[in-house]
């Protein structure tokens, strides 16, 4: 299903990048000029979005041959060949930047997620993303998180109820917000409450929350708050968590740690394309 989202992104990106035509490649090579090329990793990491390679060539209307030597979710080492291609030189070069932009970005997310999971080193805690994604890229960015060994938080506002600080302020209290929400949602929808104090945690529990988020809490604070939350309620920690401090949360007792960092602050995985 990820191909559906990739196609939309690729078509938009090619239109943006090529415009009315690639003046450089189109002037030098005609459609009969054929070349071979290879995508190679220039750094260690985890791959994601490799369908982009074939889909980009397909969007330009060619029968370019693509041989993927790796799959999404695979570890790759610096210098390893990811894919080999053969097709019209003009097409290979015109699609190069769009392909690299996408697979480098998604590879960076997958690689960062994998690193965070390893740094936490606690299989009892799920690492998830957030909605802090680039407009139009959410589906593929969240897909990359899964490729890296993480899980997904809600995709959209209609996935689940998440009552945050501003909702609570405007409603008057956590209890009032939950009461209002319960009258308007179906039985399949979970309700999460973002809490900032111990008093809010207790109010969320007493008001029937399905998930309690401990927002911007230190590992020590989390360990003190988790015991007051019944086991049947899912616990989540979020806010200010990065690869630099994730290991401090090992064994803190929560079910989920969500990091906006996974999608909004990652470094691209360095990948190159060169003609043979």
N, C-alpha and C positions, 0 to 999 in steps of 0.2 A: 504493500500500500504506500510505502514511502516514495515510490516512483511517481505517483500522482502529484505529490507536493513538489518533488524535485523538478518535474516537467514544467510546472508553472513558474518556478523560480528561474530555471534555465532559460526559458523563452523570454522572460522579462530581461534577464541579464544580457542575453545575446543581442536583443533589440537595443538595449542601452549602449553596449560596447561596440557593436558593429555599425549601427546606424544604417546608412544607405549602402555600405560596403566597405570591405577592408582594402583601402587604397594601396597599401604596401604589398601585401601578399597577392592581391588580385592583379596588380600590375606586373609582378615578376613571374607568376606561375599561372598556366592555364589548367583546366580541369584534368588534363591528361598526365600532368606531372605528379608522380606517385612517390611517397616517401614512407619510411618506417621511423617510429619514434618510441621513446620509453619514458614512463613516469617513475621517478626514483625518490626515495626518502632521503632527506638531507639531515634528518635527526631521528632519534628513537621516539616511538610513540605508539598510539593506537589509531587504526584507520576507521573512517566513516564516510558514507556518501559516495562510494566508488561507482555506483550506477550512473553518476553524473557523467562519467567519461563517455559511455556509449550513448546516453540520452542527448548529450550536447551535439555529437556528430549527427545523430538521427534528426535532430531539430533543424540541422542545416541541409538535410535532404541527401545524405550520402550513405553508401554501404561500407563505411569504414570498418575494417576488421579490428576488434578489440579483444585482447586476451588478458583477463584479469589473473594475476598471479597471487593475489591476496584477496581476502574477503573483509567486509565490515566487521569490526570487533577484533581483528587480528592485531597482534603485536608486530611492529616493524622496526628493524634496526637501520641505523644510518648507512646509506649505500645500497640498500636492498631495492630491487626493482619491484614496483607495485603492479604495473601493467605495461604491455607492449601493444602498439597500434600500427596499422598500415592503411593508408588511404591517400586521397588527393592532398598534396602539400598545402595548397591554399586553405583547405578546410582544417587541417591539423593545426595550422598556425593561427587561423582566425578564432578557433575555439579555445586555444591554449589558456588565455588569461581567465576566462570565465570558469573553466574546469578547475584550474588551480585555486582560484579564489574560494570556490565552494568546498573542495575537498581539503584544502588547508584549514579553513575555518572549522569545519565539522571534525576534522582530525584533531584540531587543538582542543575542542570541547571533550571529545572522547578520551584524549590523552590526559587532560586535566582531571576528568572524573575518575579515571583509573588510578591516577596518582593519589587523589583524595581518599579513595577507598582503601588503598594500600597504607596510607599514612594513618588512617583511623584504626585499621586492623581490628575491627570489631564486627563480626558477622551478625551480631544480634541487632545492629543498628543499620537501617536503610539510609543510603545517601540519595537525596532527591534534588531536583532542580526547583525553580520557581517560575513565575510569569515574567521575570525580568529578562525578556528576550527581545531580539530585534524585530520590528514590525515586518510581517510577511514571512519570517523565517522560523517561527515558533515550532512548527511540526518537525522540521528537520533538525533544529537545535536540540529538541527534546529526544529525538531519535538518536542523536550522537551521544547524549548522556547515557542512554541504555547500552549503546555500543561499548561504552567505557566501563560498564559494570554498575551503573547507577540505576535509579528508578525515577519515574515521573510523578510530580505533584499534579494538581489539576491543570488541565490545558486551558480552560476558559472559565468565564464567570458563571456559566450555566452547568458546570461539572459538579460543583459542590458548594455548600455555604461556608464562607470564611468571614466571620465577624471580627473586624479589626478595630483599632482604637477609635477611628472617626465614626464608625457605626455605633460603637458603644456610647460615645459622647452625645451623638445626635439622638439616640434612642433613650438615653437616660440611665441605663444600666445593662449589664450582661443579661440578667434575667428577663428584662423587658424585650431586649433584642431577640433572644431565643424564642420567647413566647410568640412574638410577631412572626418570626421565620417559620416556626412549626405549623402555623395556620395556613401557610401558603405553599409548602413543598410536599413532595410525595414521600412515601415511606422508604424509598431507596436512596434518598439523598442524605449524606452525612453532614453534620454541622460541626465546624471547627471554630474555636474561640482563641483569639490572640490575647495573651495575658502579659501584664507587665509587673504585677505585684502578687504576693502570696494571697492577699485578700481576693484578688480577681481569680486566681486559680481555684480557690475554695468556692467562689460564687459560680464559676463555670461548671464545676463538678456537681454542685447542688442543683443547678439549672438544667442538667441533663445533656451536656455537651458530649459529642462522640469523640472529638479530638481536642486536646488542649495543647496549644503552642506556648512554649516558654520563650518569650521574645527578649533578645539581647541579655541572656543570662550567662554567667560564668559557669564553668564546670562544677565548682563548689556549690553555687546556688542551685544548679540543676539537681545535684545529688540530694539536697535538702528538700526540694519541692516534689520530686518524683514519688516519695513515699505517701504523700497525702492524696495522690491521684489513684483511684481504683484501677486494678489491672485491666478491666474491660474497656477502659478509656485509652485510646491511642495517645501517646505523648510525642511531641515534636519540639525540637529546638531550632531556632533560626535567628539570624541577625548577627552580623559581624564575624561570621565564621569563614576562614580562608585556609589554604593549605598550610599556612604558618602556624595556626593554632588548633587545627582539627584533631591532632593526636591527643590534645589535652582532654577531649571529650570521650576518650575510650573508657568504657565501663561506667558511664554516667547514668545508665539505666533507662534512657529514652528509647522509643521505637524508631524515630525518624530524625535525621538532621537534614534540613533544607538549606541550600546555598545558592543565592542568586549569582554568586561569583562564577559558577560553572558556565554560565552563558553570557555574562556581561563583561567579564574581565580576563578572558583567557587569551593566551598567546597562540597564534596559528602554528600548526605543525608544518615545518618547512619541507616542501616537496617541489621537485623540479621536473621540467619536461624538456627533453632534448632529442633532436632528430639524429638518427644513426647515419 
